[in-house]
Amino acid sequence: MSGTEERSGGFTPQEWFAYEMSKCAKYDREGAHYEADNLMCGLLRRLGYGDGIDVFEEMDKWYA
């Protein structure tokens, strides 16, 4: 299998991300954005974009 076909826990990385985002979408509007932000920030940190995420996390959010 190539890297893009490799599966972990039955999901490709793309499938895992879509699945996790669909779980976030089940919250109310404010909660969905909060959960989605956390998911994306965690993923981007693991991919090496921590400095940019630090800046993002310091920004004012329109949701609490």
A tleap script that builds the chain and sets N, CA, C and O, in Angstrom:
source leaprc.protein.ff14SB
mol = sequence {
  NMET SER GLY THR GLU GLU ARG SER GLY GLY
  PHE THR PRO GLN GLU TRP PHE ALA TYR GLU
  MET SER LYS CYS ALA LYS TYR ASP ARG GLU
  GLY ALA HIE TYR GLU ALA ASP ASN LEU MET
  CYS GLY LEU LEU ARG ARG LEU GLY TYR GLY
  ASP GLY ILE ASP VAL PHE GLU GLU MET ASP
  LYS TRP TYR CALA
}
set mol.1.N position { 0.830 -1.195 0.000 }
set mol.1.CA position { 0.000 0.000 0.000 }
set mol.1.C position { 0.870 1.252 0.000 }
set mol.1.O position { 1.925 1.291 0.633 }
set mol.2.N position { 0.417 2.259 -0.710 }
set mol.2.CA position { 1.131 3.527 -0.672 }
set mol.2.C position { 0.738 4.281 0.585 }
set mol.2.O position { -0.191 3.873 1.283 }
set mol.3.N position { 1.431 5.377 0.888 }
set mol.3.CA position { 1.145 6.170 2.074 }
set mol.3.C position { -0.268 6.708 2.098 }
set mol.3.O position { -0.865 6.818 3.169 }
set mol.4.N position { -0.826 7.050 0.930 }
set mol.4.CA position { -2.180 7.600 0.905 }
set mol.4.C position { -3.242 6.520 1.051 }
set mol.4.O position { -4.385 6.821 1.397 }
set mol.5.N position { -2.882 5.270 0.792 }
set mol.5.CA position { -3.838 4.176 0.911 }
set mol.5.C position { -3.762 3.495 2.269 }
set mol.5.O position { -4.647 2.725 2.643 }
set mol.6.N position { -2.693 3.789 3.003 }
set mol.6.CA position { -2.494 3.144 4.286 }
set mol.6.C position { -3.622 3.526 5.242 }
set mol.6.O position { -4.029 4.686 5.300 }
set mol.7.N position { -4.114 2.558 5.978 }
set mol.7.CA position { -5.222 2.814 6.894 }
set mol.7.C position { -4.783 2.550 8.330 }
set mol.7.O position { -4.039 1.613 8.616 }
set mol.8.N position { -5.262 3.394 9.203 }
set mol.8.CA position { -5.026 3.218 10.625 }
set mol.8.C position { -6.385 3.202 11.305 }
set mol.8.O position { -7.127 4.181 11.238 }
set mol.9.N position { -6.708 2.114 11.948 }
set mol.9.CA position { -7.999 2.009 12.594 }
set mol.9.C position { -9.155 1.999 11.606 }
set mol.9.O position { -10.278 2.341 11.977 }
set mol.10.N position { -8.908 1.616 10.363 }
set mol.10.CA position { -9.952 1.545 9.368 }
set mol.10.C position { -10.189 2.831 8.611 }
set mol.10.O position { -11.031 2.858 7.713 }
set mol.11.N position { -9.484 3.889 8.933 }
set mol.11.CA position { -9.675 5.185 8.286 }
set mol.11.C position { -8.403 5.644 7.589 }
set mol.11.O position { -7.307 5.441 8.110 }
set mol.12.N position { -8.533 6.254 6.429 }
set mol.12.CA position { -7.413 7.017 5.884 }
set mol.12.C position { -7.357 8.311 6.691 }
set mol.12.O position { -8.333 8.638 7.368 }
set mol.13.N position { -6.264 9.053 6.647 }
set mol.13.CA position { -6.232 10.334 7.361 }
set mol.13.C position { -7.364 11.267 6.939 }
set mol.13.O position { -7.935 11.973 7.770 }
set mol.14.N position { -7.682 11.268 5.663 }
set mol.14.CA position { -8.750 12.130 5.165 }
set mol.14.C position { -10.109 11.693 5.713 }
set mol.14.O position { -10.929 12.529 6.092 }
set mol.15.N position { -10.343 10.385 5.752 }
set mol.15.CA position { -11.597 9.861 6.294 }
set mol.15.C position { -11.710 10.149 7.790 }
set mol.15.O position { -12.778 10.518 8.280 }
set mol.16.N position { -10.597 9.977 8.513 }
set mol.16.CA position { -10.585 10.256 9.950 }
set mol.16.C position { -10.952 11.715 10.209 }
set mol.16.O position { -11.774 12.007 11.077 }
set mol.17.N position { -10.338 12.633 9.453 }
set mol.17.CA position { -10.606 14.055 9.648 }
set mol.17.C position { -12.071 14.373 9.349 }
set mol.17.O position { -12.709 15.095 10.116 }
set mol.18.N position { -12.605 13.856 8.267 }
set mol.18.CA position { -14.012 14.093 7.927 }
set mol.18.C position { -14.929 13.529 9.010 }
set mol.18.O position { -15.915 14.167 9.376 }
set mol.19.N position { -14.617 12.355 9.517 }
set mol.19.CA position { -15.410 11.743 10.577 }
set mol.19.C position { -15.391 12.594 11.838 }
set mol.19.O position { -16.436 12.859 12.432 }
set mol.20.N position { -14.204 13.017 12.241 }
set mol.20.CA position { -14.086 13.843 13.451 }
set mol.20.C position { -14.783 15.190 13.275 }
set mol.20.O position { -15.405 15.682 14.217 }
set mol.21.N position { -14.693 15.795 12.098 }
set mol.21.CA position { -15.383 17.062 11.846 }
set mol.21.C position { -16.893 16.862 11.883 }
set mol.21.O position { -17.615 17.732 12.370 }
set mol.22.N position { -17.386 15.728 11.377 }
set mol.22.CA position { -18.829 15.476 11.418 }
set mol.22.C position { -19.311 15.360 12.858 }
set mol.22.O position { -20.444 15.736 13.159 }
set mol.23.N position { -18.470 14.847 13.753 }
set mol.23.CA position { -18.836 14.805 15.168 }
set mol.23.C position { -18.928 16.219 15.734 }
set mol.23.O position { -19.820 16.512 16.531 }
set mol.24.N position { -18.009 17.099 15.327 }
set mol.24.CA position { -18.034 18.495 15.788 }
set mol.24.C position { -19.311 19.192 15.331 }
set mol.24.O position { -19.874 20.007 16.062 }
set mol.25.N position { -19.763 18.873 14.135 }
set mol.25.CA position { -20.929 19.542 13.548 }
set mol.25.C position { -22.215 19.239 14.299 }
set mol.25.O position { -23.222 19.915 14.086 }
set mol.26.N position { -22.207 18.259 15.157 }
set mol.26.CA position { -23.417 17.893 15.899 }
set mol.26.C position { -23.676 18.803 17.096 }
set mol.26.O position { -24.756 18.761 17.685 }
set mol.27.N position { -22.701 19.618 17.454 }
set mol.27.CA position { -22.880 20.564 18.558 }
set mol.27.C position { -23.699 21.755 18.066 }
set mol.27.O position { -23.921 21.911 16.865 }
set mol.28.N position { -24.146 22.596 19.006 }
set mol.28.CA position { -24.784 23.841 18.593 }
set mol.28.C position { -23.743 24.693 17.869 }
set mol.28.O position { -22.558 24.360 17.879 }
set mol.29.N position { -24.171 25.780 17.248 }
set mol.29.CA position { -23.277 26.563 16.387 }
set mol.29.C position { -21.993 26.971 17.108 }
set mol.29.O position { -20.898 26.798 16.573 }
set mol.30.N position { -22.122 27.508 18.309 }
set mol.30.CA position { -20.952 27.940 19.059 }
set mol.30.C position { -20.057 26.757 19.421 }
set mol.30.O position { -18.840 26.813 19.244 }
set mol.31.N position { -20.664 25.694 19.924 }
set mol.31.CA position { -19.907 24.508 20.301 }
set mol.31.C position { -19.231 23.847 19.114 }
set mol.31.O position { -18.112 23.348 19.228 }
set mol.32.N position { -19.912 23.842 17.968 }
set mol.32.CA position { -19.340 23.232 16.763 }
set mol.32.C position { -18.063 23.952 16.344 }
set mol.32.O position { -17.065 23.311 16.014 }
set mol.33.N position { -18.093 25.276 16.356 }
set mol.33.CA position { -16.896 26.037 15.985 }
set mol.33.C position { -15.771 25.827 16.985 }
set mol.33.O position { -14.609 25.687 16.604 }
set mol.34.N position { -16.112 25.807 18.242 }
set mol.34.CA position { -15.105 25.586 19.285 }
set mol.34.C position { -14.443 24.221 19.108 }
set mol.34.O position { -13.216 24.116 19.114 }
set mol.35.N position { -15.250 23.187 18.952 }
set mol.35.CA position { -14.714 21.832 18.793 }
set mol.35.C position { -13.919 21.684 17.498 }
set mol.35.O position { -12.864 21.051 17.491 }
set mol.36.N position { -14.412 22.257 16.412 }
set mol.36.CA position { -13.703 22.181 15.131 }
set mol.36.C position { -12.366 22.903 15.212 }
set mol.36.O position { -11.362 22.408 14.698 }
set mol.37.N position { -12.344 24.069 15.853 }
set mol.37.CA position { -11.076 24.785 16.036 }
set mol.37.C position { -10.083 23.925 16.799 }
set mol.37.O position { -8.919 23.826 16.413 }
set mol.38.N position { -10.538 23.300 17.886 }
set mol.38.CA position { -9.649 22.450 18.676 }
set mol.38.C position { -9.110 21.287 17.854 }
set mol.38.O position { -7.927 20.955 17.937 }
set mol.39.N position { -9.978 20.671 17.063 }
set mol.39.CA position { -9.555 19.559 16.223 }
set mol.39.C position { -8.496 20.005 15.219 }
set mol.39.O position { -7.451 19.369 15.082 }
set mol.40.N position { -8.777 21.107 14.516 }
set mol.40.CA position { -7.828 21.584 13.501 }
set mol.40.C position { -6.526 22.053 14.122 }
set mol.40.O position { -5.452 21.808 13.571 }
set mol.41.N position { -6.606 22.728 15.266 }
set mol.41.CA position { -5.379 23.187 15.917 }
set mol.41.C position { -4.520 22.004 16.351 }
set mol.41.O position { -3.301 22.022 16.179 }
set mol.42.N position { -5.146 20.989 16.908 }
set mol.42.CA position { -4.391 19.810 17.323 }
set mol.42.C position { -3.731 19.119 16.145 }
set mol.42.O position { -2.578 18.697 16.231 }
set mol.43.N position { -4.453 19.004 15.061 }
set mol.43.CA position { -3.909 18.373 13.859 }
set mol.43.C position { -2.746 19.192 13.297 }
set mol.43.O position { -1.696 18.641 12.967 }
set mol.44.N position { -2.935 20.493 13.190 }
set mol.44.CA position { -1.865 21.345 12.657 }
set mol.44.C position { -0.639 21.342 13.563 }
set mol.44.O position { 0.488 21.382 13.069 }
set mol.45.N position { -0.838 21.296 14.878 }
set mol.45.CA position { 0.310 21.193 15.793 }
set mol.45.C position { 1.095 19.902 15.518 }
set mol.45.O position { 2.324 19.920 15.448 }
set mol.46.N position { 0.376 18.787 15.364 }
set mol.46.CA position { 1.055 17.507 15.098 }
set mol.46.C position { 1.800 17.521 13.770 }
set mol.46.O position { 2.770 16.786 13.588 }
set mol.47.N position { 1.343 18.358 12.844 }
set mol.47.CA position { 2.012 18.462 11.544 }
set mol.47.C position { 3.154 19.470 11.546 }
set mol.47.O position { 3.821 19.658 10.529 }
set mol.48.N position { 3.383 20.126 12.696 }
set mol.48.CA position { 4.534 21.019 12.813 }
set mol.48.C position { 4.230 22.496 12.670 }
set mol.48.O position { 5.149 23.296 12.497 }
set mol.49.N position { 2.954 22.881 12.739 }
set mol.49.CA position { 2.575 24.282 12.572 }
set mol.49.C position { 2.241 24.953 13.907 }
set mol.49.O position { 1.381 25.831 13.967 }
set mol.50.N position { 2.914 24.541 14.956 }
set mol.50.CA position { 2.612 25.029 16.295 }
set mol.50.C position { 2.756 26.525 16.471 }
set mol.50.O position { 1.956 27.140 17.175 }
set mol.51.N position { 3.766 27.132 15.843 }
set mol.51.CA position { 3.957 28.577 16.007 }
set mol.51.C position { 2.756 29.353 15.466 }
set mol.51.O position { 2.302 30.308 16.097 }
set mol.52.N position { 2.248 28.959 14.327 }
set mol.52.CA position { 1.076 29.622 13.763 }
set mol.52.C position { -0.163 29.382 14.608 }
set mol.52.O position { -1.006 30.269 14.740 }
set mol.53.N position { -0.280 28.198 15.178 }
set mol.53.CA position { -1.413 27.895 16.042 }
set mol.53.C position { -1.340 28.715 17.316 }
set mol.53.O position { -2.372 29.143 17.834 }
set mol.54.N position { -0.135 28.943 17.833 }
set mol.54.CA position { 0.008 29.815 19.005 }
set mol.54.C position { -0.574 31.194 18.715 }
set mol.54.O position { -1.277 31.762 19.551 }
set mol.55.N position { -0.285 31.733 17.534 }
set mol.55.CA position { -0.818 33.049 17.142 }
set mol.55.C position { -2.339 32.978 17.047 }
set mol.55.O position { -3.034 33.849 17.571 }
set mol.56.N position { -2.857 31.951 16.385 }
set mol.56.CA position { -4.300 31.792 16.235 }
set mol.56.C position { -4.987 31.731 17.592 }
set mol.56.O position { -6.023 32.364 17.794 }
set mol.57.N position { -4.419 30.976 18.516 }
set mol.57.CA position { -5.047 30.795 19.817 }
set mol.57.C position { -5.043 32.076 20.655 }
set mol.57.O position { -5.824 32.193 21.600 }
set mol.58.N position { -4.189 33.019 20.327 }
set mol.58.CA position { -4.165 34.311 21.034 }
set mol.58.C position { -5.206 35.276 20.494 }
set mol.58.O position { -5.494 36.282 21.142 }
set mol.59.N position { -5.781 35.004 19.324 }
set mol.59.CA position { -6.769 35.897 18.722 }
set mol.59.C position { -8.066 35.873 19.512 }
set mol.59.O position { -8.420 34.859 20.114 }
set mol.60.N position { -8.775 37.001 19.505 }
set mol.60.CA position { -10.114 37.036 20.079 }
set mol.60.C position { -11.039 36.190 19.209 }
set mol.60.O position { -10.966 36.221 17.981 }
set mol.61.N position { -11.898 35.445 19.867 }
set mol.61.CA position { -12.880 34.624 19.164 }
set mol.61.C position { -14.249 35.264 19.314 }
set mol.61.O position { -14.509 35.927 20.318 }
set mol.62.N position { -15.113 35.084 18.356 }
set mol.62.CA position { -16.452 35.629 18.443 }
set mol.62.C position { -17.380 34.710 19.219 }
set mol.62.O position { -18.525 35.063 19.502 }
set mol.63.N position { -16.892 33.554 19.553 }
set mol.63.CA position { -17.631 32.640 20.391 }
set mol.63.C position { -16.826 32.455 21.663 }
set mol.63.O position { -15.611 32.654 21.663 }
set mol.64.N position { -17.482 32.079 22.737 }
set mol.64.CA position { -16.798 32.008 24.027 }
set mol.64.C position { -16.218 30.647 24.293 }
set mol.64.O position { -15.610 30.429 25.341 }
savepdb mol mol.pdb
quit
